[in-house]
Amino acid sequence: MLTDPLRDALSRALAQVNTLVLGKPREVRLAFVALLSDGHLLIEDLPGLGKTTLAHALAATLGLGFQRVQFTSDLLPSDIVGVSVFDAQARRFEFHPGPVFAHVLLADEINRAPPRTQSALLEAMAEHQVTVDGTTRALPDPFFVIATQNPLDLSGTYPLPDSQLDRFLLRLTLGYPGEEAERALLAGADRRDLIARAMPVLGAEDVLSLRTAVSSVHASDALLSYVQALLNRSRAHPGVRVGLSPRAGIALLRASRAHALLLGRTHVLPEDVQALFGAVAAHRLMADADAGTGDAAALAEAILHAVAVD
């Protein structure tokens, strides 16, 4: 499990991000869950609510190689993964790596790019590698994608394909800050200046050690049965057209282990699963449009309440 220095560093990292992203302790904790679970994070909300601030605060606190890509309608896949350019003097093609070759990649407003460009991240997110001109190249380890997207009813957005949504371990929203946090934002220093002055608390080796510790968090047979019951319920729940896959169940269990670790436990409780179920499941559920049962987030909440803990 965790050594005392690593546990202290993790606590300080959480505390630092919470000083940079005010009034959102749950969302900050979920972002760390995605990181420690070797997953990727999708943040969906209206412009101006701190999506990019959270991504920058995480990158600054982790002290890892960071790249930001602003997704636009004219962005090409090669702008992300890189391109081979012919070197006339050497008489051969030289590969110029794209921004995806970083420990932390911020895909800002990912749904403003067309599906072809969005799909350029699929192999990178699933396999931690990219293939260009028939050559496969490994990405840095750890590799963590933080993507932000605007709600689909805003102009100039393209919905993410289901296959890409499934690559994100968690999807979360920030929402408007509370009154006290908003007052502190208005009266305090610019967040960009604070992030620029933030000192790294964790490094690449620390993140890898934390991920190893997550895998050793115990999940009992009863806990596994609870997760499986949620999966089964999602496939038979009224108003659900496509329920959760086994991969979604694996993601839920892995995230629950990370959540338990963050709370200082060596075993997973049903409360960990319940705290994460909406963030893991909602973007993977497909609602029946004719059933009139509301959105996927409401369905995820209904599924959670329909399954009792034995």
Helices and strands as residue ranges (DSSP letters): H 4-20, H 25-36, E 41-44, H 51-62, E 66-70, H 78-81, E 82-87, E 92-97, E 104-108, G 110-112, H 115-118, G 119-121, H 122-127, E 129-132, E 135-138, E 144-149, H 162-165, E 170-172, H 179-187, H 191-197, H 204-215, H 221-236, E 240-242, H 246-262, H 270-281, G 282-284, E 286-287, H 296-306
